[in-house]
Amino acid sequence: MIRRFLRSREAVLSGAILLLIALIALRFPAFVAPQNLANVFNDTSPLMILAIGQMIVILTKCIDLSVAANLALTGMVVSLLNIAAPDLPLVFTVLLALSLGALLGMVNGVLVWKLNIPPIVVTLGTMTIYRGIIFLISEGKWVNAHEMSPAFKALPRQIFLGFPMLSWFALVVIVIAVVVMNRTTLGRAFFAVGGNPHAAVYTGLNVGRTQFWAFTISGALAGLTGYLWVSRYAVAYVDIAGGFELDVVAACVIGGISIAGGIGSVGGAVLGALFLGVIKNALPVINISPFWQLAISGAAIIIAVALNSRANKTRGRIILKRKEAEA
């Protein structure tokens, strides 16, 4: 078990993160202070939540480029609702964010499932549509901190057992995702559909329906993140989280989730997000412009895809040699 873990992508990525932190600490020892590391985890929590949803979609041979737009639209809706009804219980607000996000994810799922449109085309389209809807409902205006109720803004910042609630939301999502992916029929279906769609059909799985549920879960997590994002930063506007979908895809690919589908893990998605989170938080410390983050994310995607492709080819050659030996 230990030997198998040491050879896994998760072990390699964990080592890379520790090495990166150690290199940063050589110049700035305060970076490895427990409180600062907790802050890095907290800052990366939205990315981790979105990466888990994206991982599920990618496992089914799809991709969801609308997650950031979903986040922005859901965040704007709950912000406007808070202005209209500031005394609304936060439980209702969170449930509304989850439900609206899931509904937006269902739109993607239905278009992919019933109309058989390529996922990248569907989600590029809905990404633009969702951004347009934000402009229409907000009339292009921002929702600022003074317009939001104190309770609405306070939830992600509240401290529980030494950690902000934003971090606890991420931890709860991680635990639930691990259980769903490893202990439920639906979780196994995501792997089966992405690994071999034709074989999955023969086992009685509906590929389109499984992809529909993957988009729905991804949408729900994007909706939850939408509320957490606007309440934590106390602002909502049309271009909120613009380009963040690139970071989400990068986190998944870096974490070893195969774009070809069927290969990946919750741990990989979380570690991929943490890798990017450490880089993002380290850039100001080592005097590098945060605008380099997009370039770093793009380069990381290309390198990770190349490594994943090489690993898959290597496995394929080994299988072929075994088959030839048996012949």
C-alpha positions as CSV (number, residue, x, y, z in Angstrom):
1,M,0.0,0.0,0.0
2,I,2.8,2.5,1.0
3,R,4.9,1.5,-2.1
4,R,1.9,2.0,-4.3
5,F,1.2,5.5,-2.9
6,L,4.8,6.5,-3.3
7,R,4.6,5.8,-7.0
8,S,1.3,7.7,-7.4
9,R,0.8,11.2,-8.8
10,E,-0.5,12.3,-5.4
11,A,2.8,11.4,-3.7
12,V,4.8,13.1,-6.4
13,L,2.6,16.2,-6.2
14,S,2.8,16.3,-2.4
15,G,6.6,16.2,-2.7
16,A,6.6,19.0,-5.2
17,I,4.4,21.1,-3.0
18,L,6.7,20.5,0.0
19,L,9.8,21.3,-2.0
20,L,8.2,24.5,-3.3
21,I,7.3,25.6,0.2
22,A,10.8,24.7,1.4
23,L,12.4,26.8,-1.4
24,I,10.2,29.8,-0.6
25,A,11.0,29.4,3.1
26,L,14.7,29.6,2.4
27,R,14.1,33.2,1.4
28,F,11.1,34.1,3.5
29,P,10.9,31.8,6.6
30,A,7.6,33.4,7.7
31,F,5.9,31.7,4.8
32,V,5.9,28.3,6.6
33,A,4.4,29.7,9.8
34,P,1.3,27.6,10.6
35,Q,-1.0,30.6,10.4
36,N,0.3,31.6,7.0
37,L,-0.1,28.0,5.7
38,A,-3.6,28.0,7.1
39,N,-4.2,31.2,5.2
40,V,-2.9,29.7,2.0
41,F,-5.3,26.8,2.4
42,N,-8.2,29.2,3.1
43,D,-7.3,31.3,0.0
44,T,-7.2,28.1,-2.1
45,S,-10.5,26.7,-0.8
46,P,-12.7,28.1,-3.7
47,L,-10.3,26.6,-6.2
48,M,-10.4,23.2,-4.4
49,I,-14.2,23.1,-4.4
50,L,-14.4,24.0,-8.1
51,A,-11.6,21.5,-9.0
52,I,-13.5,18.7,-7.4
53,G,-16.6,19.4,-9.5
54,Q,-14.4,19.8,-12.6
55,M,-12.7,16.5,-11.8
56,I,-16.0,14.6,-11.9
57,V,-16.9,16.2,-15.3
58,I,-13.5,15.4,-16.8
59,L,-13.7,11.8,-15.5
60,T,-16.7,11.3,-17.8
61,K,-14.8,12.6,-20.9
62,C,-16.3,16.1,-20.7
63,I,-15.2,19.5,-19.6
64,D,-17.0,22.4,-18.0
65,L,-15.7,25.8,-19.0
66,S,-18.7,27.6,-17.5
67,V,-17.9,27.1,-13.8
68,A,-16.5,30.6,-13.3
69,A,-19.5,32.2,-15.1
70,N,-21.8,30.0,-13.0
71,L,-20.0,31.2,-9.9
72,A,-20.4,34.8,-11.0
73,L,-24.1,34.5,-11.9
74,T,-25.0,32.7,-8.7
75,G,-23.0,35.2,-6.6
76,M,-24.7,38.1,-8.3
77,V,-28.2,36.6,-7.7
78,V,-27.6,35.9,-4.0
79,S,-26.1,39.4,-3.6
80,L,-29.1,41.1,-5.2
81,L,-31.4,38.9,-3.1
82,N,-29.5,40.0,0.0
83,I,-30.1,43.6,-0.9
84,A,-33.8,42.9,-1.4
85,A,-34.2,40.8,1.7
86,P,-31.3,41.4,4.1
87,D,-32.9,39.4,7.0
88,L,-33.2,36.2,5.0
89,P,-31.7,33.3,6.9
90,L,-28.3,32.3,5.6
91,V,-29.3,28.7,5.3
92,F,-31.8,29.7,2.7
93,T,-29.1,31.7,0.9
94,V,-26.7,28.8,0.8
95,L,-29.4,26.4,-0.4
96,L,-30.4,28.9,-3.1
97,A,-26.8,29.1,-4.3
98,L,-26.5,25.4,-4.4
99,S,-29.8,25.0,-6.2
100,L,-29.2,27.7,-8.8
101,G,-25.7,26.4,-9.5
102,A,-27.1,22.9,-9.9
103,L,-29.8,24.2,-12.3
104,L,-27.2,26.0,-14.4
105,G,-25.1,22.8,-14.4
106,M,-28.2,20.9,-15.5
107,V,-28.5,23.1,-18.6
108,N,-25.1,22.0,-19.7
109,G,-25.9,18.4,-18.9
110,V,-29.1,18.4,-20.9
111,L,-27.5,20.0,-23.9
112,V,-24.7,17.4,-23.9
113,W,-27.0,14.5,-23.1
114,K,-30.1,15.1,-25.2
115,L,-28.6,17.1,-28.1
116,N,-25.3,15.4,-28.2
117,I,-23.4,18.7,-28.6
118,P,-19.7,18.5,-27.7
119,P,-19.2,19.6,-24.1
120,I,-16.6,22.2,-24.9
121,V,-19.0,23.9,-27.3
122,V,-21.9,23.8,-24.9
123,T,-19.9,25.2,-21.9
124,L,-18.3,27.9,-24.0
125,G,-21.8,29.0,-25.1
126,T,-23.3,28.9,-21.6
127,M,-20.3,30.7,-20.2
128,T,-21.0,33.6,-22.4
129,I,-24.8,33.4,-21.8
130,Y,-24.3,33.4,-18.0
131,R,-22.1,36.4,-18.1
132,G,-24.7,38.2,-20.3
133,I,-27.4,37.4,-17.8
134,I,-25.3,38.9,-15.0
135,F,-25.1,42.1,-17.0
136,L,-28.9,42.1,-17.6
137,I,-30.0,41.5,-14.0
138,S,-27.4,43.9,-12.5
139,E,-27.6,46.5,-15.3
140,G,-23.8,46.4,-15.3
141,K,-23.6,47.8,-11.8
142,W,-21.5,46.4,-8.9
143,V,-22.9,45.2,-5.6
144,N,-20.5,46.6,-3.0
145,A,-19.8,45.8,0.7
146,H,-22.0,48.5,2.2
147,E,-25.0,47.1,0.3
148,M,-24.6,43.6,1.8
149,S,-25.8,42.7,5.3
150,P,-23.2,42.0,8.0
151,A,-24.4,38.4,8.4
152,F,-24.2,37.7,4.6
153,K,-20.5,38.8,4.6
154,A,-19.6,37.2,8.0
155,L,-20.2,33.5,7.3
156,P,-16.9,32.6,5.3
157,R,-14.8,34.6,7.9
158,Q,-16.3,33.1,11.0
159,I,-13.7,31.1,13.0
160,F,-14.6,27.5,14.1
161,L,-12.0,25.4,15.8
162,G,-9.3,27.8,14.7
163,F,-10.2,27.8,11.0
164,P,-12.4,30.1,8.9
165,M,-15.7,28.6,7.8
166,L,-14.5,28.9,4.2
167,S,-11.9,26.3,4.9
168,W,-14.4,24.1,6.6
169,F,-16.7,24.3,3.6
170,A,-13.8,23.0,1.5
171,L,-13.0,20.2,3.9
172,V,-16.7,19.1,4.0
173,V,-16.8,19.0,0.2
174,I,-13.6,17.0,0.1
175,V,-14.9,14.4,2.5
176,I,-18.3,14.1,0.8
177,A,-16.5,13.8,-2.6
178,V,-14.2,11.0,-1.4
179,V,-17.2,9.1,-0.1
180,V,-19.3,9.6,-3.2
181,M,-16.4,8.7,-5.6
182,N,-15.2,5.6,-3.7
183,R,-18.3,4.3,-1.9
184,T,-21.3,4.9,-4.2
185,T,-22.6,3.4,-7.5
186,L,-22.7,6.9,-9.0
187,G,-19.0,7.5,-8.2
188,R,-18.0,4.2,-9.8
189,A,-20.2,5.1,-12.8
190,F,-18.2,8.3,-13.4
191,F,-15.0,6.3,-13.7
192,A,-16.7,3.6,-15.9
193,V,-18.2,6.0,-18.3
194,G,-15.0,7.9,-18.8
195,G,-12.7,4.8,-18.9
196,N,-14.7,2.9,-21.5
197,P,-18.1,4.3,-22.6
198,H,-18.9,1.3,-24.8
199,A,-18.3,-1.2,-22.1
200,A,-20.3,1.0,-19.7
201,V,-23.3,0.8,-22.0
202,Y,-23.1,-3.0,-21.9
203,T,-23.1,-3.0,-18.1
204,G,-26.4,-1.0,-18.1
205,L,-25.0,2.5,-17.5
206,N,-26.5,5.4,-19.4
207,V,-23.5,7.5,-20.5
208,G,-25.5,10.6,-21.2
209,R,-27.4,10.5,-17.9
210,T,-24.1,9.9,-16.0
211,Q,-22.5,13.0,-17.7
212,F,-25.7,15.0,-16.9
213,W,-25.2,14.2,-13.1
214,A,-21.5,15.1,-13.4
215,F,-22.4,18.6,-14.8
216,T,-25.1,19.0,-12.2
217,I,-22.7,18.3,-9.3
218,S,-20.1,20.6,-10.8
219,G,-22.7,23.3,-11.2
220,A,-23.9,22.9,-7.6
221,L,-20.3,23.3,-6.3
222,A,-19.8,26.3,-8.5
223,G,-23.0,27.8,-7.1
224,L,-21.9,27.2,-3.5
225,T,-18.5,28.8,-4.4
226,G,-20.4,31.8,-5.9
227,Y,-21.9,32.7,-2.5
228,L,-18.7,32.0,-0.6
229,W,-16.7,34.2,-3.1
230,V,-19.0,37.3,-3.1
231,S,-19.5,37.2,0.7
232,R,-15.8,36.8,1.4
233,Y,-14.7,39.5,-0.9
234,A,-17.8,41.6,-0.3
235,V,-18.3,42.5,-4.0
236,A,-20.2,41.2,-7.0
237,Y,-19.9,42.3,-10.6
238,V,-20.1,41.0,-14.2
239,D,-16.5,39.9,-14.6
240,I,-16.0,38.4,-11.2
241,A,-13.7,35.3,-11.3
242,G,-13.0,36.1,-15.0
243,G,-10.6,33.5,-16.4
244,F,-10.8,31.4,-13.2
245,E,-11.9,28.4,-15.3
246,L,-8.3,28.1,-16.5
247,D,-7.1,27.7,-12.9
248,V,-9.7,25.1,-12.3
249,V,-8.8,23.0,-15.3
250,A,-5.1,23.5,-14.5
251,A,-5.6,22.2,-10.9
252,C,-7.3,19.0,-12.3
253,V,-4.7,18.3,-15.0
254,I,-1.8,19.0,-12.6
255,G,-3.5,16.6,-10.1
256,G,-3.3,13.8,-12.6
257,I,-6.9,13.8,-13.8
258,S,-6.7,12.6,-17.4
259,I,-8.4,14.7,-20.1
260,A,-9.2,11.4,-21.9
261,G,-11.4,10.5,-18.9
262,G,-11.6,7.7,-16.5
263,I,-8.4,8.4,-14.5
264,G,-8.2,10.7,-11.5
265,S,-8.9,11.2,-7.8
266,V,-10.3,13.7,-5.3
267,G,-6.9,13.9,-3.7
268,G,-5.2,14.7,-7.0
269,A,-7.7,17.6,-7.7
270,V,-7.1,19.0,-4.2
271,L,-3.3,18.7,-4.4
272,G,-3.4,20.3,-7.9
273,A,-5.3,23.2,-6.5
274,L,-3.0,23.5,-3.5
275,F,0.0,23.6,-5.9
276,L,-1.4,26.5,-7.7
277,G,-2.5,28.1,-4.4
278,V,1.1,28.0,-3.1
279,I,2.4,29.5,-6.3
280,K,-0.2,32.3,-6.2
281,N,0.5,33.2,-2.6
282,A,4.3,33.0,-3.2
283,L,4.4,35.3,-6.2
284,P,4.1,38.6,-4.2
285,V,6.6,37.3,-1.7
286,I,9.3,36.7,-4.3
287,N,8.4,40.0,-6.2
288,I,6.8,38.5,-9.3
289,S,3.7,40.1,-10.7
290,P,0.4,38.1,-10.1
291,F,-0.3,38.6,-13.8
292,W,2.2,35.8,-14.4
293,Q,-0.2,33.4,-12.7
294,L,-2.1,32.9,-16.0
295,A,1.1,32.1,-17.9
296,I,2.2,29.7,-15.1
297,S,-1.2,28.0,-15.1
298,G,-1.1,27.6,-18.9
299,A,2.4,26.2,-18.8
300,A,1.5,23.9,-16.0
301,I,-1.5,22.5,-18.1
302,I,0.7,21.8,-21.1
303,I,3.4,20.1,-19.0
304,A,0.9,18.1,-17.0
305,V,-1.0,16.9,-20.1
306,A,2.3,15.9,-21.7
307,L,3.3,13.9,-18.6
308,N,-0.1,12.3,-18.4
309,S,0.0,11.4,-22.1
310,R,3.5,9.9,-21.7
311,A,2.4,7.8,-18.7
312,N,-0.6,6.4,-20.5
313,K,1.5,5.5,-23.5
314,T,4.0,3.8,-21.3
315,R,1.2,1.7,-19.7
316,G,-0.1,0.8,-23.2
317,R,3.3,-0.4,-24.4
318,I,3.7,-2.6,-21.3
319,I,0.3,-4.2,-21.9
320,L,1.3,-4.8,-25.5
321,K,4.5,-6.5,-24.5
322,R,2.7,-8.8,-22.1
323,K,0.2,-9.8,-24.8
324,E,3.0,-10.6,-27.2
325,A,4.8,-12.6,-24.5
326,E,1.6,-14.6,-23.9
327,A,1.3,-15.3,-27.6
